[in-house]
Amino acid sequence: MSKVETLAVRERVVSHLLHVDEGIAKRVSAGLRLGKAIEPATTTAPARLQIRPSPALSIIGKAPQTLKGRVIALVVSDGVDCALIESSRAAIRKEGARLKIIAPHVGGAQTADGKMLQADMQLAGAPSIFFDAVAVIVSDAGTGELARAAAALGFISDAFNHLKVIGYLPAAKPLLQRAGITDDLVDAGVVKLDGANAVASFIAAAKKTRIWDREPKVRNLA
């Protein structure tokens, strides 16, 4: 509605929303800053306000918890643990998902044991909207580098604001905090990759696809 140039049309849409849900209508009206009370649109049919939710029509409720067919991003830096990358790759592929290595440079990242890890995409050219979940697997030095990179901060912030699951090594915590994911915002969809079951925990969370309980934290739903 913010793209509609004609004020009368914006007001008219809100007047119809009042027959759908008064709370939604008020939020839209406030977002458009209409500045006045809008009367409900004239209708020949009485509004049905007492409608029970239908589980059969719920897209979220019926969505299968699976990674099959989904795309997972692994954000890496120089100095990463090659063994963790490969174990993550194997576990994600086993779930039927695709893995994309995202590095600061399209030429890849050098692992802690001196190998070159081939990147699928460069961080600055791979927005998080391309992916269903994100794992941030970086070294201590890589965290410092990425914390100064606007592309990295924007990538992580957007993934969080789009309610996606984010896995991270403990070394990456300062990077997440710099991107706005402070301790008070951490939820079940922000998974620390620490311990023997770290990858399995990340995959279990990522199967949910979106963390809907996070939405009030990142949007103005008042």
C-alpha beads as a LAMMPS data file, in Angstrom:
LAMMPS data file: protein, C-alpha beads

222 atoms
221 bonds

1 atom types
1 bond types

-500.0 500.0 xlo xhi
-500.0 500.0 ylo yhi
-500.0 500.0 zlo zhi

Masses

1 110.0

Atoms # bond

1 1 1 0.000 0.000 0.000
2 1 1 2.926 2.366 0.506
3 1 1 3.416 2.316 -3.266
4 1 1 -0.143 3.478 -3.977
5 1 1 0.042 7.189 -4.795
6 1 1 -3.664 8.021 -4.514
7 1 1 -4.674 8.722 -0.911
8 1 1 -8.335 7.851 -1.510
9 1 1 -7.361 4.361 -2.664
10 1 1 -5.228 3.777 0.435
11 1 1 -8.133 4.843 2.627
12 1 1 -10.548 2.649 0.700
13 1 1 -8.404 -0.449 1.164
14 1 1 -8.221 0.160 4.911
15 1 1 -12.002 0.555 4.993
16 1 1 -12.321 -2.932 3.498
17 1 1 -9.705 -4.376 5.857
18 1 1 -11.948 -3.347 8.740
19 1 1 -14.333 -6.098 7.627
20 1 1 -11.487 -8.634 7.672
21 1 1 -9.663 -7.853 10.912
22 1 1 -9.769 -4.623 12.881
23 1 1 -6.265 -5.164 14.263
24 1 1 -4.765 -5.529 10.782
25 1 1 -6.683 -2.475 9.589
26 1 1 -5.311 -0.375 12.452
27 1 1 -1.752 -1.523 11.808
28 1 1 -2.001 -0.728 8.104
29 1 1 -3.601 2.635 8.837
30 1 1 -0.848 3.503 11.318
31 1 1 1.837 2.395 8.880
32 1 1 0.329 4.616 6.171
33 1 1 -0.082 7.493 8.665
34 1 1 -3.589 8.190 7.491
35 1 1 -4.110 10.370 10.549
36 1 1 -7.866 9.942 10.811
37 1 1 -10.428 7.312 11.665
38 1 1 -11.554 5.290 8.655
39 1 1 -15.146 4.116 8.450
40 1 1 -15.814 0.511 7.383
41 1 1 -16.659 0.177 3.702
42 1 1 -20.300 -0.169 2.778
43 1 1 -21.194 -3.794 2.215
44 1 1 -24.372 -5.662 1.389
45 1 1 -23.271 -8.725 3.351
46 1 1 -22.783 -8.786 7.119
47 1 1 -19.195 -9.274 8.241
48 1 1 -18.439 -12.744 9.635
49 1 1 -16.205 -11.949 12.583
50 1 1 -16.601 -15.213 14.481
51 1 1 -14.830 -17.642 12.159
52 1 1 -12.941 -20.572 13.615
53 1 1 -9.414 -21.104 12.276
54 1 1 -9.148 -23.902 9.732
55 1 1 -6.077 -26.155 10.121
56 1 1 -6.670 -27.355 6.566
57 1 1 -6.026 -23.836 5.256
58 1 1 -2.929 -23.147 7.357
59 1 1 0.173 -23.045 5.159
60 1 1 2.454 -22.800 8.197
61 1 1 0.683 -25.533 10.137
62 1 1 0.778 -27.974 7.211
63 1 1 4.355 -27.232 6.172
64 1 1 6.529 -30.359 6.470
65 1 1 9.582 -30.062 8.704
66 1 1 12.256 -31.128 6.249
67 1 1 15.381 -29.881 4.510
68 1 1 14.667 -31.816 1.345
69 1 1 14.960 -29.522 -1.651
70 1 1 16.171 -26.589 0.430
71 1 1 19.421 -24.626 0.136
72 1 1 21.711 -24.051 3.109
73 1 1 24.430 -21.385 3.157
74 1 1 27.716 -21.904 4.964
75 1 1 29.403 -18.556 5.489
76 1 1 33.127 -19.200 5.867
77 1 1 36.383 -17.308 6.280
78 1 1 40.073 -18.061 6.078
79 1 1 41.236 -20.362 8.849
80 1 1 38.065 -22.459 8.985
81 1 1 37.998 -26.031 10.240
82 1 1 37.907 -28.188 7.111
83 1 1 36.642 -31.245 9.036
84 1 1 33.616 -29.320 10.310
85 1 1 32.851 -28.076 6.808
86 1 1 32.946 -31.604 5.392
87 1 1 30.874 -33.133 8.203
88 1 1 28.297 -30.384 7.730
89 1 1 28.288 -30.959 3.986
90 1 1 27.706 -34.697 4.403
91 1 1 24.936 -34.257 6.985
92 1 1 23.106 -31.626 4.944
93 1 1 23.300 -33.653 1.742
94 1 1 21.977 -36.678 3.621
95 1 1 18.860 -34.648 4.399
96 1 1 18.333 -33.993 0.682
97 1 1 19.369 -30.344 0.839
98 1 1 21.960 -28.427 -1.175
99 1 1 24.910 -26.721 0.430
100 1 1 26.465 -23.483 -0.831
101 1 1 29.826 -22.243 0.447
102 1 1 29.748 -18.446 0.783
103 1 1 33.120 -16.758 1.231
104 1 1 34.368 -13.161 1.270
105 1 1 36.235 -13.921 -1.979
106 1 1 34.904 -15.882 -4.935
107 1 1 38.233 -17.724 -5.133
108 1 1 37.392 -19.427 -1.857
109 1 1 38.848 -19.565 1.642
110 1 1 42.013 -21.120 2.984
111 1 1 41.299 -23.681 5.689
112 1 1 43.238 -24.060 8.933
113 1 1 45.234 -26.964 7.452
114 1 1 46.314 -24.937 4.438
115 1 1 43.851 -26.298 1.878
116 1 1 41.815 -24.082 -0.448
117 1 1 38.065 -24.422 0.107
118 1 1 36.258 -23.639 -3.112
119 1 1 33.456 -21.097 -2.751
120 1 1 30.160 -21.309 -4.609
121 1 1 29.406 -17.608 -4.252
122 1 1 31.024 -14.423 -3.017
123 1 1 29.486 -12.984 0.133
124 1 1 28.841 -9.555 -1.383
125 1 1 26.951 -11.135 -4.289
126 1 1 24.929 -13.740 -2.400
127 1 1 22.122 -12.140 -0.340
128 1 1 20.644 -14.342 2.349
129 1 1 17.257 -14.378 0.597
130 1 1 18.762 -17.088 -1.660
131 1 1 18.964 -19.531 1.237
132 1 1 16.641 -21.318 3.643
133 1 1 19.068 -21.421 6.579
134 1 1 22.547 -20.156 7.361
135 1 1 25.547 -21.505 9.256
136 1 1 28.389 -19.124 10.104
137 1 1 31.588 -21.179 10.290
138 1 1 34.470 -18.768 10.676
139 1 1 37.778 -18.537 12.510
140 1 1 38.669 -16.020 15.214
141 1 1 40.577 -13.931 12.681
142 1 1 37.763 -14.315 10.158
143 1 1 35.252 -12.981 12.667
144 1 1 37.255 -9.790 13.025
145 1 1 37.481 -9.403 9.253
146 1 1 33.793 -10.008 8.599
147 1 1 32.714 -7.784 11.498
148 1 1 34.121 -4.883 9.473
149 1 1 32.429 -5.964 6.228
150 1 1 29.047 -4.428 5.431
151 1 1 28.158 -7.395 3.204
152 1 1 28.630 -9.848 6.076
153 1 1 26.695 -7.768 8.581
154 1 1 23.848 -7.226 6.123
155 1 1 23.752 -10.920 5.224
156 1 1 23.420 -12.061 8.831
157 1 1 21.020 -9.290 9.827
158 1 1 18.719 -10.002 6.885
159 1 1 18.718 -13.737 7.590
160 1 1 17.724 -13.080 11.187
161 1 1 15.047 -10.533 10.261
162 1 1 13.625 -12.980 7.713
163 1 1 13.150 -15.453 10.597
164 1 1 15.690 -17.969 9.302
165 1 1 17.676 -20.405 11.395
166 1 1 21.286 -19.337 11.969
167 1 1 23.964 -21.695 13.227
168 1 1 27.246 -20.252 14.428
169 1 1 30.550 -21.234 15.913
170 1 1 31.324 -19.632 19.297
171 1 1 34.059 -17.650 17.528
172 1 1 31.375 -15.966 15.412
173 1 1 29.370 -14.583 18.335
174 1 1 30.915 -11.063 18.119
175 1 1 29.994 -11.022 14.428
176 1 1 26.358 -11.887 15.194
177 1 1 26.208 -9.248 17.891
178 1 1 27.659 -6.661 15.534
179 1 1 24.900 -7.623 13.088
180 1 1 22.284 -6.865 15.765
181 1 1 21.653 -10.344 17.173
182 1 1 22.222 -9.489 20.802
183 1 1 21.760 -11.918 23.716
184 1 1 18.211 -10.722 24.371
185 1 1 17.216 -11.592 20.793
186 1 1 18.728 -15.091 20.703
187 1 1 16.057 -17.769 20.319
188 1 1 15.669 -21.419 19.352
189 1 1 16.596 -20.530 15.785
190 1 1 20.035 -19.207 16.733
191 1 1 22.024 -22.410 17.258
192 1 1 25.531 -22.562 18.722
193 1 1 27.620 -25.091 16.790
194 1 1 29.462 -26.456 19.770
195 1 1 29.890 -30.068 20.805
196 1 1 29.452 -33.484 19.210
197 1 1 25.812 -32.944 18.209
198 1 1 26.253 -29.388 16.909
199 1 1 25.491 -30.133 13.258
200 1 1 22.529 -32.359 14.151
201 1 1 21.087 -29.596 16.353
202 1 1 21.433 -27.084 13.540
203 1 1 19.731 -29.402 11.067
204 1 1 16.865 -30.119 13.486
205 1 1 16.240 -26.399 13.905
206 1 1 16.631 -25.667 10.181
207 1 1 13.916 -28.187 9.332
208 1 1 11.411 -25.739 10.828
209 1 1 12.300 -23.357 7.977
210 1 1 11.188 -20.203 9.809
211 1 1 11.164 -19.177 13.466
212 1 1 7.780 -17.484 13.604
213 1 1 8.034 -16.684 17.312
214 1 1 10.839 -14.282 16.408
215 1 1 8.598 -12.044 14.322
216 1 1 7.412 -9.735 17.159
217 1 1 11.070 -9.049 18.013
218 1 1 12.033 -7.858 14.540
219 1 1 8.801 -6.214 13.372
220 1 1 6.614 -3.529 14.841
221 1 1 3.471 -5.559 15.434
222 1 1 1.942 -3.270 18.045

Bonds

1 1 1 2
2 1 2 3
3 1 3 4
4 1 4 5
5 1 5 6
6 1 6 7
7 1 7 8
8 1 8 9
9 1 9 10
10 1 10 11
11 1 11 12
12 1 12 13
13 1 13 14
14 1 14 15
15 1 15 16
16 1 16 17
17 1 17 18
18 1 18 19
19 1 19 20
20 1 20 21
21 1 21 22
22 1 22 23
23 1 23 24
24 1 24 25
25 1 25 26
26 1 26 27
27 1 27 28
28 1 28 29
29 1 29 30
30 1 30 31
31 1 31 32
32 1 32 33
33 1 33 34
34 1 34 35
35 1 35 36
36 1 36 37
37 1 37 38
38 1 38 39
39 1 39 40
40 1 40 41
41 1 41 42
42 1 42 43
43 1 43 44
44 1 44 45
45 1 45 46
46 1 46 47
47 1 47 48
48 1 48 49
49 1 49 50
50 1 50 51
51 1 51 52
52 1 52 53
53 1 53 54
54 1 54 55
55 1 55 56
56 1 56 57
57 1 57 58
58 1 58 59
59 1 59 60
60 1 60 61
61 1 61 62
62 1 62 63
63 1 63 64
64 1 64 65
65 1 65 66
66 1 66 67
67 1 67 68
68 1 68 69
69 1 69 70
70 1 70 71
71 1 71 72
72 1 72 73
73 1 73 74
74 1 74 75
75 1 75 76
76 1 76 77
77 1 77 78
78 1 78 79
79 1 79 80
80 1 80 81
81 1 81 82
82 1 82 83
83 1 83 84
84 1 84 85
85 1 85 86
86 1 86 87
87 1 87 88
88 1 88 89
89 1 89 90
90 1 90 91
91 1 91 92
92 1 92 93
93 1 93 94
94 1 94 95
95 1 95 96
96 1 96 97
97 1 97 98
98 1 98 99
99 1 99 100
100 1 100 101
101 1 101 102
102 1 102 103
103 1 103 104
104 1 104 105
105 1 105 106
106 1 106 107
107 1 107 108
108 1 108 109
109 1 109 110
110 1 110 111
111 1 111 112
112 1 112 113
113 1 113 114
114 1 114 115
115 1 115 116
116 1 116 117
117 1 117 118
118 1 118 119
119 1 119 120
120 1 120 121
121 1 121 122
122 1 122 123
123 1 123 124
124 1 124 125
125 1 125 126
126 1 126 127
127 1 127 128
128 1 128 129
129 1 129 130
130 1 130 131
131 1 131 132
132 1 132 133
133 1 133 134
134 1 134 135
135 1 135 136
136 1 136 137
137 1 137 138
138 1 138 139
139 1 139 140
140 1 140 141
141 1 141 142
142 1 142 143
143 1 143 144
144 1 144 145
145 1 145 146
146 1 146 147
147 1 147 148
148 1 148 149
149 1 149 150
150 1 150 151
151 1 151 152
152 1 152 153
153 1 153 154
154 1 154 155
155 1 155 156
156 1 156 157
157 1 157 158
158 1 158 159
159 1 159 160
160 1 160 161
161 1 161 162
162 1 162 163
163 1 163 164
164 1 164 165
165 1 165 166
166 1 166 167
167 1 167 168
168 1 168 169
169 1 169 170
170 1 170 171
171 1 171 172
172 1 172 173
173 1 173 174
174 1 174 175
175 1 175 176
176 1 176 177
177 1 177 178
178 1 178 179
179 1 179 180
180 1 180 181
181 1 181 182
182 1 182 183
183 1 183 184
184 1 184 185
185 1 185 186
186 1 186 187
187 1 187 188
188 1 188 189
189 1 189 190
190 1 190 191
191 1 191 192
192 1 192 193
193 1 193 194
194 1 194 195
195 1 195 196
196 1 196 197
197 1 197 198
198 1 198 199
199 1 199 200
200 1 200 201
201 1 201 202
202 1 202 203
203 1 203 204
204 1 204 205
205 1 205 206
206 1 206 207
207 1 207 208
208 1 208 209
209 1 209 210
210 1 210 211
211 1 211 212
212 1 212 213
213 1 213 214
214 1 214 215
215 1 215 216
216 1 216 217
217 1 217 218
218 1 218 219
219 1 219 220
220 1 220 221
221 1 221 222
